[in-house]
Amino acid sequence: MPIAPISRSASDHPYSHLTPDVVLDALDIAGLRGDGRLIQLNSYENRVFQVFLEDGDPIVAKFYRPARWTDAQIHEEHTFALELAQSEIPVVAPLSLPAMPAGTTLAEHAGFRFAAYPRRGGRAPELEDPETLEWLGRFLGRIHAIGQRSAFTSRPTLDLRSFGEDARDWLAAHDCVPPDVRPAWDDALQRALDGVARCFAAAGPVRHLRLHGDCHLGNILWTPSGPHFVDLDDARMGPAVQDLWMLLSGHHGAMQRQLACVLEGYEQFASFNRHELQLIEALRTLRIVHHSAWLARRWSDPAFPPAFPWFGTSAYWSEQVVRLREQIEAMQEDLSAP
């Protein structure tokens, strides 16, 4: 059976108190009066709803997970999104709340901080299309050209400590890995993190800039006029390649071809340090480790066990051991090499 790293009943979880009435009351206080219709959207870290208003187009309301980010960190997310939008980069930025002081994008009600966004549709981009990859590269280059103008001061930095070692230590402290898999997991994890450290050392000094931070397909919506980017919830400081590598998949040669298309567009707007290519598999490794710790940390959230029923089993952790071993080998390859 899946483990429950933190024992807690569903009724005790903060989100159990985020009822439809609380959502509607919060938006009403902010000057966005709903007509009673809510659709909960697919989001696990936060709670996100499509809300139909009595007057105006539907909006998307995001209720932040309590205690995850500080107000200062959320304001940095909003400021970055608005800065990008003001530069005509297609990022879905938060709305000013009508009943709040001018320019206010974050409010609180019943212990929940929330923001509102315009509703934007679209589909996942077709990453096998070279023109699509180049187009995405152009927009990422534009985002990074803005992102390097200043730095986050409150948001974290993506590095070995924050995404790898902290996750390792938390999983160990909470006995999340079953005893029959623990020795293999500990061995593979340590060798993988050692490999990550070598990749960062080989890359040399890498410039950190403000990033989207979680640029996977679910956060890119494609329309006839091109892509737009959503959800800067994971925005942080880090190397530019963090926003590029999730667009790459397949074998070594396929990723080289995809990368060439992305950089063709990217470098029209921002320079790219080729030494960062040595971080691609290291960053993929960190994401694997961080994801397991994220699931364990969130297991008391009643939304998680039904969505991830396989998590915590010996089979799950054995699969992670295999993935880490594959990453140990992958980190020995250099994507910039022919």
N, C-alpha and C positions, 0 to 999 in steps of 0.2 A: 504493500500500500504506500501511496505517497506520504512523505513526511510532512509534519507541520512544525516548522522551525520555531514559531512563536504561537503558543496556545492562546486562543482568544476566540470568543464566540462571535458569530456574524453580527449579532445585535449590538456588540460593544464597539464595532469598527466605526470610525467617524463617518464614513460614507453611508452607513445605515440611517443616519439622520438627514441625509440630503434627499428629502422627499420632493415630489413634484410641487407641492405647495411652497416649500422653501425656495426652490428654483424660481418659481414665478414671483414670489414676494421679493426676492433679491433683485430680480430684473426690474420689477415695478418701482422699487426704491431708486434704482439707477436711471429711471425714466424710459424704460423699455417695457411697455405693458403688453404681456402676452395674452393671446385669446384662449389659452387653456390647452393648446395642442403642443406636445413635446415629443420629440423622437430622440432617444438616446443613441449616440453614434459610437462607433467602434473605437474605444480608447480605454486603456487599462491604467495608465499612470495617473491620469486625471479623470474627471467625469465631464463629458462633452455632450451637449444637446443641441439639436436643431429646434429653434423656438419660432413659432408663428406669432406675429405681432398683430394687435388690433389695428395698427396704423403703420404701414410700411412693409418692406420686404422681410422675409424670414432672416433670422440671424443665427449664428452659432455661438453658444455660450459655453465658456470653459471654466469649470470650477476646479481650482488647483488642489492637489493633494495636500492636506494639512501637514505642516511641519517639514515639507520637503525643501522649499525655497524660502528665503527671506524676502521681505518686501523689496529690499534693494536689488536682489537678484532678479526678481520679476520685472522691476522697473527697467533694469538693463536689457532684458529680453525685449520689452515693449519699445524701448528707445531705439534699439538696433533695427527692429522690424520697421518702425516708422521712418528711420533714416534711409533704409533701403527703398521703401515705397516712395518717399519723396524724391529719390533719384530715378524714379520710373522703372525700378526693378520689380518684376512680378512676384512680390511676396504678399501674402495675406496678413495685413497688419491690424492691430486692435483698433476698435472704434472708440472715439471719445464718448463717454457716457452722458446722455443729455441732461440728466438731473444733477450732475456733479459739476464742480468748478471746471472751467474751460481747460481742455487738454487732459482731463482725468481719464485714464484707461483701466484702472484697477480699483475695485471696491470690495467691501466685506459685508457679509450678512450671516448671522447665526453661526459664526465661527468659520465661514468659508470665504476665501478670497476668490474673486471671479473677474472675468473679462468677457467682452463681446466682440465678435468678428463678423464681417460680411460673409454670407454664404457663397461659396465658389464651388462649382462642379468640375468634372473632368475625369479622365481615365488614366491608368498607368501608362507611362511612355513605353515605346517599343525599342528596347535597348539593343536589339539586333540591327537596327537601322543606323548606318553611319551618320546620316544627316541629323537624326535625332540626337545622337551622342554629341555631335559638334555643337548643336543648338544648346544642349544642356551645358556643355563646356563654356559657351559664351556667357550664359547667365551666371554660372558659378564664378567665372572670372570677374564679372561685374560685381557680384556679391563680395568677393575677396578684395577687390580694389577699394570698396567702401570699408570692409572689415579691418583692413590694415591701417586705416587712418587714426584709430585710437584703440584703446584696450579696455576690456572688462576689468573692473577693479573688485567686484564682488563675486562674480561667477567663477567656477573652478576652471582648472586647466586639465586637459586630457593628457595623461602621462602614465608611466608604468605604475607609479604609486597609486593614483586615484582610481584607475580602471583595473589594475591587476593585483597589486599587493594588498590593497585594502579589501578587495573582494575575497582574496585567498584567506586573509586573516579572519574576516567575518564568518565565512563558511566553516572554518576550523573551530572558531570559538563557540559556534552554535551546533556543532556535531551534525551538520547537514548531510554528510556523505555516509552511506551505510558502511558498517565495518567490513563487509566482504569486498567492497570496492575501494575502501580508503587507501590502502597501500599503493595500488596502481594509480589512483587519482593523485595522491601526493607526489609520487615520482614524476608522472607526466606533467603535472602542473608546474613543479619547480623547474623541470627542464625547459618547459615552454616559456616561463617567465625569464629564465636565463637567456633563451634565444631572443626574446623581445629586447632585453637589455643590450645584447650584442648588436641587434639591428639599429637601435638608437645610437649606440656608440659609433657604428660604421657610417651612419648618416651624417654625423658631425653636427655642428651648430645648426639648428633649424629654427627659422623664424616662426613665432606663434602669433596668430591673429584671431580676430573674432570670426567664429565659424557658425554655420547652420548647426553642425554637430551631429545630426542624425539623418543624413541625406539618403534614405532608402526610398524604394519605389512608392511606399505608402504616403510619403511626404512630398511627392511630386505629382501634380495633376496636369494632364495634357489636354489642351483644347485646340480647336482649329487655328487659333492665333498663337499657339505655342504653349510652353509650360508655365506653371506658376508653382511657387513653393509655399508649403504650409508648415505650421507647427515648429516654432523655434524654441520649444520648451527645453531642449537639450543644448541650446547654444552655449558655447564655452570657448575658452582660448585653446588653441592647438595648432598643429601643422596643417597647411593647406590641403595636403593629400587626404586628410580625414574626410573631406567632403567629396572626394573624387572616387575613392576605392570601391564604394558600394555600388557604383555604376558598372563595375567590372565583374565578369564571371567566366567560368569555363576553364579550359586548360591554359597553360602558359602562353602559347602562341595567340589564342583567342583574346586573352586579356591584353597582350601587347597591341593587337590591332584596335581593340576598343579604346585603349588608353591613347593611342595616336589620334583617334578621332576627337576624343574629349579635349586633349591638349591643343589640337588645331583650333578649336573654338576658344578655349580658355586663354591662350596666350595672345589673343587679340586684345585682351583687356587687362591682363595681369601676368607678371613674370612667374615662372615656376622653377623651383630649385629641383633639378633632377636627382639630387642626392636623397630627396624624400621618397623616391620610389622604393628604397630599401625598407621603408616603414610599412608598406602595404600589408604584407602578411603579418607583421608584428601587430598592427592595429586590428586586423581581423582576429588574431589570437586574443587580444585584450577584450574585444567585443564578446567572444565566446565565454570567457571567464566572467566578465561583468554581467552578462545576461543570466548566467546561473545564479549569481549572488542576488541579482535583482528579483528573480522569481522567488528565491528563498526569503528575502526580506519582505516581500509583498504577500506571502502565503496566507496571512491572516485576513487579507482583503477577500470578502466572499466572492468577488468576481473571478479570482484566480483559479481555485481548484477545478471548477467546471471547464474553464478555458484551457487549462494545462494539466489534464488528468494524469499524464505520464510522468510529471515532474516528481522527483524525490525517490523514485524506484531505483533498484539496483540496475535495471536495464537502462534507465536514463543516464545514470552516472557512468556506466560502462561505455555508453555511446559517446559521452563527453571525453572519456579517456582516449577513445579512438580518434576523435576529432583533434584533440590536442597533439597526439602523436603525428597525425597528418600535418598539422601546422608546424611542428618541429622540423619536418622535412621541407615544407614549403618555404620556411624562413631562410633556408640555405640557398634558395634561388634568388636571383636578382632580376627583377622585371625589366630593368633597362638593358640586360644582356640579350643578345640575339638567341 
